[in-house]
Amino acid sequence: MGILEVQNVNKSFGGLKALQNVNLNVEEGMIHAIIGPNGAGKSTLLNCFVGKLIPDTGTVMFDGHSLLGKKPHEINQTGVSRVFQTPEIFGDLTVFENVMIPCFAKRDGSFRMHAIEKVEAEVDIRDKAEQMLIDVDMIDKKEMNANSLSRGDKRRLEMAMCLAQDPKLLLLDEPTAGMARADTNNTIDLLAKIQGQRDITMAVIEHDMHVVFSLAQKISVLAQGTVIVEDLPENIKGHPKVQEAYLGGAH
């Protein structure tokens, strides 16, 4: 039993079969990478996880409960947080203010935008926000405007905002997209640190194989809308089905 289980999921758009009989099992406490060539169905599958798409057939279970029919904010409240390809932050607020908002929302039970003045008055919220920034090594930038941050620091800020919601599962959609190699390596180190400290489960969609093989404890490979291999990283690189999917034939 995994914390995230996908069983016989199919999804079509007109005549295009984006997902075909997909089965996938993400075990609790692990970093599980989902990889595949362009058009393999990775983004479609992720959108089925977060409620942006509903499979035509099949089931998606999180922590023993079906996610089908739930809206994105409802799935978020069950303990699933998502990191987007482009960091989603409040650019006109400070780093500290960005993190206080999800801290307040978690305690208040509402995910609407709150007045910063109200949030700042809450001592426990301030304490939690500071701890989140310590966890992602950004406490020294708490008063900076979020728009002034580098791409790598915007990603760190977004992760702090996600962690403030105390998720059981963190979904990461190409978390190193658009980053320089130094920022990529820092993000790898940060994700490993977070997973070790919190024992949080992560499902990562990523094109950068350096990231995948640096982080993943298990890998699922998609091709043409179906999972062709699900195995340990050391068994993936030389697998003939993986080589065929990426290179057009075994080599």
C-alpha positions in Angstrom: 0.0 0.0 0.0 1.4 3.4 -1.0 0.4 6.9 0.2 -0.5 7.7 -3.4 -1.9 4.9 -5.6 -3.0 5.1 -9.2 -5.0 2.2 -10.6 -5.9 1.6 -14.2 -6.2 5.4 -15.0 -7.1 6.4 -18.5 -7.5 9.9 -19.9 -8.2 11.0 -23.5 -8.6 14.3 -25.2 -10.7 13.7 -28.3 -8.9 11.0 -30.2 -5.6 11.4 -28.2 -5.1 8.8 -25.5 -2.9 10.8 -23.0 -3.0 8.1 -20.3 -3.5 4.4 -20.9 -4.1 2.0 -18.1 -1.6 3.8 -15.8 -0.7 2.1 -12.5 1.7 3.7 -10.1 2.4 3.3 -6.4 4.2 6.1 -4.4 5.4 4.7 -1.0 5.1 6.8 2.1 8.3 8.6 3.1 10.1 8.2 -0.3 11.1 10.5 -3.1 9.5 9.0 -6.2 10.4 10.4 -9.6 8.1 10.3 -12.6 10.1 10.7 -15.9 9.5 10.2 -19.6 10.0 11.8 -23.0 8.0 14.8 -24.1 4.3 13.9 -24.6 4.6 10.8 -22.4 1.7 12.0 -20.2 3.5 13.2 -17.1 1.7 16.6 -16.8 -1.7 15.0 -17.5 -1.0 12.5 -14.7 0.0 15.2 -12.3 -3.1 17.2 -13.1 -5.2 14.1 -12.2 -3.4 14.0 -8.8 -4.3 17.6 -8.0 -7.9 17.8 -9.3 -7.3 19.8 -12.4 -8.3 16.8 -14.5 -10.6 13.9 -13.8 -9.6 10.5 -15.3 -12.1 8.9 -17.8 -11.7 5.6 -15.9 -9.6 4.3 -13.0 -8.9 5.6 -9.5 -6.4 7.9 -7.7 -6.1 7.3 -4.0 -4.3 9.4 -1.4 -3.8 8.1 2.1 -6.6 5.6 1.6 -9.1 8.0 0.2 -10.2 8.7 -3.4 -9.2 12.1 -4.9 -11.6 11.8 -7.8 -14.2 14.5 -7.9 -12.3 16.7 -5.4 -11.4 20.3 -6.4 -7.8 21.4 -6.1 -8.3 23.4 -2.9 -10.0 20.4 -1.3 -7.1 18.1 -2.3 -4.7 20.7 -0.8 -6.6 20.5 2.5 -6.2 16.7 2.6 -2.4 17.1 2.9 -1.2 17.4 -0.7 0.9 20.5 -1.7 2.2 21.3 -5.2 5.3 23.1 -6.4 4.8 24.5 -9.9 7.2 24.7 -12.8 7.2 28.5 -12.4 7.3 29.5 -8.7 3.9 30.8 -7.5 4.5 33.5 -5.0 3.1 36.9 -4.1 5.6 39.1 -5.8 4.5 42.4 -4.2 5.0 41.0 -0.7 8.1 40.4 1.4 9.5 36.9 1.8 8.2 36.8 5.4 4.7 37.9 4.4 4.5 35.3 1.7 5.1 32.5 4.3 2.8 34.0 6.9 -0.2 33.7 4.6 -0.2 29.8 4.3 0.7 29.5 8.0 -2.4 31.5 8.9 -4.5 29.6 6.3 -3.5 26.3 7.7 -4.6 27.2 11.2 -7.7 29.2 10.1 -9.0 26.5 7.8 -9.4 29.0 4.9 -7.1 29.5 1.9 -8.4 32.9 1.0 -6.0 35.9 1.0 -5.8 37.4 4.4 -4.9 41.0 5.3 -1.2 41.1 6.2 -1.9 43.4 9.1 -4.2 40.7 10.7 -1.6 37.9 10.1 1.2 39.9 11.5 -0.6 40.3 14.8 -0.6 36.5 15.4 2.6 35.6 17.4 2.3 31.9 16.7 2.0 32.6 13.0 5.1 34.7 13.0 7.0 32.0 14.9 5.9 29.3 12.4 6.8 31.5 9.4 10.2 32.2 10.8 10.8 28.4 11.3 9.8 27.7 7.7 12.3 30.2 6.5 15.0 28.7 8.7 14.2 25.3 7.3 14.8 26.5 3.7 17.8 28.6 4.6 16.1 32.0 3.8 15.7 33.6 7.2 18.3 36.2 6.3 16.1 37.3 3.3 12.9 37.6 5.2 12.4 41.3 4.6 13.3 41.2 0.9 10.6 41.8 -1.7 9.7 38.4 -3.2 10.0 39.7 -6.8 13.7 40.6 -6.2 14.7 37.1 -5.5 16.7 34.8 -7.8 14.9 31.9 -9.5 16.5 29.5 -7.0 15.4 31.6 -4.0 11.8 32.0 -5.4 11.7 28.2 -5.5 12.9 28.0 -1.9 10.2 30.5 -0.9 7.5 28.5 -2.7 8.7 25.4 -0.9 8.5 27.2 2.5 4.9 28.2 1.6 4.1 24.6 0.8 5.7 23.2 3.9 3.8 25.8 6.1 0.7 23.7 5.2 2.2 20.6 6.8 1.6 18.4 3.8 1.9 14.6 3.8 2.7 14.6 0.1 4.7 17.2 -1.9 4.2 17.2 -5.6 7.0 18.9 -7.6 6.5 19.7 -11.2 10.0 20.2 -12.7 11.3 22.0 -9.6 14.7 22.9 -11.2 13.2 24.2 -14.5 15.0 27.3 -15.7 17.7 27.2 -13.1 21.5 27.5 -13.4 23.4 24.4 -12.3 24.4 26.0 -9.0 20.8 26.7 -8.1 19.8 23.2 -9.3 22.4 21.6 -7.0 21.2 23.8 -4.1 17.6 22.7 -4.8 18.7 19.0 -4.8 20.4 19.6 -1.4 17.3 21.4 0.0 14.8 18.7 -1.1 17.1 16.0 0.4 17.3 18.0 3.6 13.5 18.5 3.8 12.8 14.8 3.2 15.3 13.8 5.8 14.0 16.2 8.5 10.3 15.7 7.9 10.1 12.2 6.4 7.7 13.8 3.9 6.7 11.9 0.7 7.7 13.6 -2.6 6.6 12.8 -6.1 8.8 14.6 -8.6 8.3 15.2 -12.3 11.6 16.1 -13.8 13.5 16.2 -17.1 16.9 16.7 -15.6 18.4 13.3 -15.1 21.0 14.7 -12.8 18.2 15.8 -10.4 16.4 12.5 -10.8 19.3 10.2 -10.0 20.5 12.5 -7.2 17.2 12.4 -5.4 14.9 9.5 -6.4 14.6 6.4 -4.4 12.2 4.9 -6.9 11.4 5.9 -10.5 8.4 5.4 -12.8 9.0 5.8 -16.5 6.1 6.9 -18.7 6.0 6.5 -22.5 3.0 7.1 -24.8 0.7 7.5 -21.8 1.6 4.3 -19.9 4.1 3.3 -17.2 6.6 1.0 -18.9 9.0 0.5 -16.0 8.8 1.2 -12.2 12.0 0.3 -10.4 14.9 1.4 -8.3 17.2 4.0 -9.8 20.1 1.6 -10.3 17.9 -0.6 -12.5 16.5 2.2 -14.7 19.5 3.6 -16.7 20.3 0.5 -18.6 16.8 -0.9 -18.9 16.0 -1.7 -22.5 12.5 -0.3 -22.4 13.8 3.0 -21.1 16.5 3.2 -23.8 13.9 2.4 -26.4 11.5 5.1 -25.1 14.2 7.8 -25.0 16.4 6.8 -27.8 14.1 5.0 -30.2 15.7 1.6 -29.7 17.9 -0.4 -27.4 21.6 0.4 -27.5 
